[in-house]
Amino acid sequence: MASPRLRYGGFSRSGNVYSLTTATLGREALFADAANVAILIDTLRFVERKGFSHSLAWVVMPDHLHWLMELRSETLAECMALLKSRSSRLLNRRLERRGSLWQHGYHDHAVRSDESLHEKAMYILANPVRAGLVSALGEYPHAWCRWPL
């Protein structure tokens, strides 16, 4: 399901940069397990290899994902559907269960041309610090950025 804002007159466009947040169903801490994180990270890379996205930064929190990316093809809704469906299938197989793993929808913010992508990336990478999971930027193992810290 697309972001509610996209349903009310917004649209996604290839070449635009988006800051995305999506959470697990019931905010289950699926990504407290490093093996589950590895599956999600592999899925982010899969979506990029398929040509849907170009990742700029991401952080996998215990119960949600923050992702800064440039949309390369398809729509944002199709990109997120691929991410969620593939990761759900692989995680359900690993966890020997069925059903939804993600909440419906996601939060999206189209990054304006006057906004600094580097500042957006640093804000995303600082989420584990703000959540008290680590004490300094760069310590969290499940984060990545195209730019040096």
Secondary structure by P-SEA (a helix, b strand, c coil): ccccccccccccccccccbbbbbccccccccccaaaaaaaaaaaaaaaaaccbbbccccccccbbbbbbbbccccaaaaaaaaaaaaaaaaaaaacccccccccbbbbbcccccccaaaaaaaaaaccccccccccccccccccccccc
